[in-house]
Amino acid sequence: MQRVALVSEHASPLAVAGGVDSGGQNIYVAAVARELARLGIAVDVFTRRDNPLLPRIVTLRPGVRVVHVDAGPSQHLPKEALLPFMPAFAGELRRAFEAAAPAYDCVHANFFMSGWASLRAAEACDLPLVTTFHALGRVRRVHQGECDGFPDERFGIEDELVRASHRIVAECPQDRQDLLDLYDGDPARIDIVPCGYDPREFRPLPRGAARRSLGWSEDAFIVLQLGRLVPRKGIDTVIDAIGLLRRDHATEAALYVVGGSSERPNPIATPEIGRLMDRAVAAGVSDRVHFVGRRDRSELHRYFSAADVFVTTPWYEPFGITPVEAMACGTPVVGSAVGGIRTTVIDGVTGCLVPPRDPVALADRLASLAADRPLRLAMGEAGRQRADAAFTWSSVADRLVEVYRHAIADCRGEAFTPTAGGLDVDAVRDARPAGRVPRRPVVVAA
């Protein structure tokens, strides 16, 4: 394998993580591209140009190029508004695939719109297609209802991709089950490959030193929430739990919220901050909830290391990278028992799982951890060992290479034989019949 095309229409590896439309997928694409390049595979990442000053091609690092595709206006648009521009994106992809020398061995689409465009271009060039959805439309609609800004066409596109992609990457067992139950997926064509972390970015620091570097109290019980500030992340649940700790458990906790669209917390730039500030007032803990603003990834290990507990309580979560990053820094995690968090966090060992939108259960767990420092330390160490053993980006890339090899074999109608040390043989033991997958197109109007 010499060359792979990663397609990520709205999530560029050049973007700063933490904004409304910038988060886990940006990190995933950047990390996968980097690790594939370390394996000697050249990678081109195709993403939509959202700034007229961006050059056509940016070399991110040796072996990794970011190719900006003209599709729609060269400005930032919310991802919910991008579907009408995907025919233009697909046309540009096809021209790039046809002109590539050497040709791409495999196309890896990220998100359903990238998948729609990649499917057209890959089929025209007879290339194998791997799809990672990162989030599924039917799951999102269940949880967000009328607040879901994506059109209903998304469901048909995802149905088509589940049928037509040579391989589907599920990020956790729940993701795989949703593909089977909600999309009638073929279990023999779905591979589970988690997200990961970079040990050079996320490593434990002495808690006292980390707190001093941030100007945090060395004696306080500190809870950290870090990531995108959008309603579905359930940060209001955490704020309510901090209030219940004070009211029902006589326990004072400081909550630090890292994230947003600006380095200084700004309710105008990040409206969710304003909503959460009001929630803190209503919960009677405006003095205990601190909004930090966005921070560079190079700084995040200090925040994880400084906290007693990392909390993440989304309504749903396809995978969730931040719990793995927190564990890598030796910090116990309390998370919603949803999606990938149920896989990464071992309840009672590396942290605790609680129902989503349940501040009472969250407060109970936090009160127990606040009173038991040895337990927190034990959970933190167990989490660090688990992250190192199961969730590094280098191991993710190794497994993805096996998925690509399987897709190539499927595209050619050949048998697939896993290599030693690659993807778990049990995950692919029921290989699908040889031959190309039938393609049933979904039309997106230009």
N, C-alpha and C positions, 0 to 999 in steps of 0.2 A: 504494500500500500504506500503510495507516494503523495497523494494530494486529496484533500477533503474540502468540500464547501459547507460552511456553517451558514445558515440563513436565519436572520433574526430581525424582522422588519422594523420593530419599534424599540428594541432593547440593544443599543450599541455597547460594545465593550469599552468604548471611549467615554461613556457617560458616567457621571458621578452617581453612585448608589445613594438611595435615601429619598429621592424626589417621589412625586406622586406616581409617575410612570417609570421610575428607575429603581430597580431593586434586585431581587434574587435572579431574574433571568439575565440581567446584565452581568452579574457576577459569574453565573454559570457559563455563559458563552465565553467570557474572557478567560476563565480558568481552564475550560476544556480546550480552547485554542492553544493556550500556553503549554499545557501538558502534552497535547498531541505533537506540538512542535518539538518538545523535548524528546519525543520518541522518534523524531526524524521525519514526521509527516508535515508537509507544507499545508497551511490552512489559509483560506480566504474567507473572511466573514462578510457577508452581504447584508447591509442594513440601509434603511431609507435615509436619504439626505434630509436633515431637518435644519440646516443652516447653509445659506448660499456661499459662505466663505470656506466651507469644508472642501478640501481637495478630493478628487475622485478616489484616490488610493492613499491610505496612510499605513505606513509600516509600524505596527504596534511593537514588535520585537522581531528578532531574526526568525524567519519561518512563518510569521503571522502578519497578514495584511487585512486591513479593513477597507472594503470596497463600498463606496457610497452610491446608492442607486437613486436615480431621479424618478420619483413617483409621487405626483402631487406637489403642492407648494413646498419650497425649501424653507420650512419653518416648523417649529414644534407644533404638533397637533396631538390631542389626546388619542390614545390607541383606539378608543371606541369609534373614532371618526375616520379610521384609515382604510376600512374595507373597500370603499369605492376606488381606491388607488391601486389595488392589488393587481388588476389586469396589466397596468403599466409596469408594475414591479415584476410580474411574471415575464413580460416581454423582454425586459432588461436582463433578467436572469438567463433566459434562453440564449440570448445573444452572447452573454458572457460564457455560458457553458459550451456553446458551439465553438467559440474562439479560443478556449483554454488549451494550452499546450505546455506540458502534457495534460491530458484530459483528467478531469476529476474522477477518482475511484468511487466516491460516494457523496451523496447530498444528505445533510442532517438539518432538518427544518425544526425551528423552535417557535412554538405557538401556532394557533390554527391558521392565521393569515399567512405566515411564512409557509406553512404546509400547503395551503391552496396554491400559492404562487410556485412553490418548488415542485409540486406535483405536475403542473403543466410543463415546466421547463425540463424536469427530469425525464418525463415520458418522451418528450420530443427528442431528447438526446440519448435515450435508452440507458439512463443512469439509475442505480438503486437509490431508494429513498428511505431514510430513517426519520421518524417524527417523534419529538418530545413535546407534549402539549403544555406542560408547566401549570396549566389550569384548564378545567373542563367546563364548557358553557352550561351544561345541564346542572352541574354541581353549583356553579356560581348563581344560577337563576334561583335555585332552591333557597339559597341563603340571602340573596340580595333582592329578590323579587323585582318590583318596579324600579328599584334603584340601579338595576343592571342596565348599563347604557349600550350594551352590544345588541345588534339586531338579531332577530330570530334566525336569519340565514346562517348564523354561526353553527346551529345544531346540525343542519344538513351538511355543512362543510366538514365538521368533525366526523360525522357518520361516514362520509366519503373517504376521509383520510384513514380512519380505522380499517376500512375495507381495502384501500388501495396501497397504503405504505407497505414496503417490504418488511420492515420491523417497526414496532412501536416501543418506545422507552417509557416505562412507568417508573416514577421516582420513589414509590413505596408500595407496600402491599395494598393499601387502601386505594391508591391510584389505579392499580391493576384491577381491583375488584370493581371499581366504578366503570372502567372500560368494558368489563365483561357484562355487568348488570345493566348499564345505561346505554351502551353502544353496541352490544352484541359482538364484542371483540373476539377474535380467534385466539384462544389462550396459547397456542403454539407459536404465535408471532409477537407475543408481548414479553419483553425482557425487563426485569426490575434492576435498575441502576440508580443508586441514590445520588444526591448532591454531596459536596464535600467541603473541606477547608484546607487552607495552606498553612502548614506548620511554621513557615517562616513569618507569616502574618499574625497568627494566633498562637500565643504561648503564655503560660502562666507567669505572672510577676508576683513578688511578695505583696500581700494585700496592703500592708502599711505604707510601703513605698509608693504603690499605685495611688492610694488615697492622698498622700501628701502631694504628689505631682498634680493632682486635680483640685487640691484645696478642699477635700472632703473631710468631714469629721472622722477621726480614727475610732471613735467609740460607738457611733450610731449603727443601728441595724439598717442597712441600705439595700433597697430593691432597685433593680435596673430593668428598664424596658428600652429596647433599641430596635429600630427598623423603620419601615415606611409608616407614616402617620396618615392612615386612612381608617374610616369607621370599622371595616371588617376585621381589623387587627385587634379589636376588643380592648383598647387601652382604657376605655371608660370602666370596664370591669375591674381593672387593676386599681384605678383611683378609688372606686367604691370599696374595694377590699382594704385599702389603706385606711379609709374612714372607719370601717368595721373593726379593724385592729385596734384603733384608738377607743372606739365606743364600747365594744363587747369584750375585748381581750386585754384592755389596759396596756397595750403595747404600742410604742411609738416607732414608726418606720419612716424613713425618708425615701421617696420615690424619685429617681432621676430618669427622665425621658429624653433619649437621644434620637434625633432624626428631624426631618423637615427639609424645606427647600432653600434654607439660608443658614449661614453659620451662627447667626444670632436668632434666637427664637422670635418669630415674627408672625402674628396671627393673620396678617394681611397676605404675606407670601405663602403661608401654610394655614388655611382656614381651620383645619382640624385642631390646631393648637388653641385657637380661640374657643372652640367647642369644649375641649378638654379642660381649659382653664375654668370655664363656667361649671363644669362637672366637679372640679376640685372644690370650688366654693360651695356647691350644693352638698358635697360630702363632708364639709367641715374640715378639710385638710389642705386648703390653699397654701398654708405655711409649710406643708410637708411635701408638696409636689413641685419639682423643679424641672423646667424645660431647658435643655442644654443647647439645642440646635443641631444642625448637621455637622458631622465630623468625618475627616478623611479616614479611609480604612486603615491607614498606618497607625492611627491613634486608638482604634477600637479595642485592642487587647488590653489597654490600660483601664478602660471602663469596665470591661468584663472582669478583669482581675480585681478591681477595687470593690466590686459589689459582693454582698453576702449571698444574694440569690438573683438569678436572672428569671424574669417572668415574661411569658408570651402566651396570650390567651385569645387567639383569633377564633372567629366563628367557624372557619374551615381553613385548611392549609394543605396544598398539594404536597409540599415537602417541608419547607421551613429551614433555611440555612442557619439562622442565628442561634437556635438551640445547640447545633453542632459546634459553632464557634465559641459559644459560652462554655461548653464542656471542655473544649480544647484548652481553655484558659483556667480550668480547674474550678469552675463555678457551678454549683447545683442549679438545675433548671426546674421551674414549676411551669407546666404548659397545659394547654387544652388537650384533652384526649381526642384529638381529631387528626385525620390525614397522616402525614409523615411524622408528626410529633409523637404519635403513639409508637412509632418504630424507633426513633432516635433516643427517646427518653425511656429508661426502664424504671417504672414506678417503684419507689421505695429503695432504689439502688443508686441511680444517677440523678434522681430528683423525684418529682411527684407529678401525677396527672390529675387534672380536675375537669369537670364538665365545663364547656364553654358557656359564657354569659352567666356564671354562677359566682358572684362575689363572696357569698357566705362560705362556700367550699374553699375558695382561694384564701380567704382570710384565716380559716381554720388551719390550712397547711402552712401558711406563712407564720402563724403564731407558734406552731410546733417547731418550725425551723429556727425562729428567733430565739427560742428557749433552749436550743440544743446545738451549741457550736461544734462539738465533736461529730455529730451527725452531718452537719453541713460540710465539714472538712472531708469526711469519708465519702459523701456523695460526690463532692468535687473531684476527688482523686479517682473515683470509679468512672466518672464522666470523662476525665482526661484520658484514661486508658482506653475507654470505649471509642472515643473519637479517633485516637491514634490507630486503633486496630481496624476500624471499619469505614472511616469516612474521609480519607485524604483524597485530594483531587488527583494525585498520581494513580491511586487504585481505581478511581472513577474512569480515568482515561484508558487504563488497561482494559477495563470491562467494556467500554464503548468501542474500542478497536475490535473486540470480538463480535459485538453487535454489528459493526460495519462489515466485517468479514462474512457474517451470516447473511446480511442483506445482499452483498455482492453475489454470494452463492445462490441465493434465492432468485435474484434477477437473471442469473445465467441458467437457471434450472439445474444447478449442480447440488450434490450432497454437501452438507456442512459438517466439518469435524472440528470441534473446539480444540484449542491449543492448551497444553498444560499450564496452569497458573492463570488462565484467562477467566472468562465468564463461567460461572458455576454450571457444570454439565447438566445438573438437574433442572436448571432454568430453561434449557433448550432441548430437553431429551425428546420431546414430542415434535420433531421438526415437521413443518407443514409440507404438503405435497410439492414436488418440483414444478417449476413453471411460473410464469408471471401472474401477478394478482390481477383479477379483473378490475377494470377502472370504470366507475360510473360517475360521470362528471357532474359537478354542481356548478351552475352558471352564476357568475357574479357580474352584474352589469357594470360597464365602464362609466 
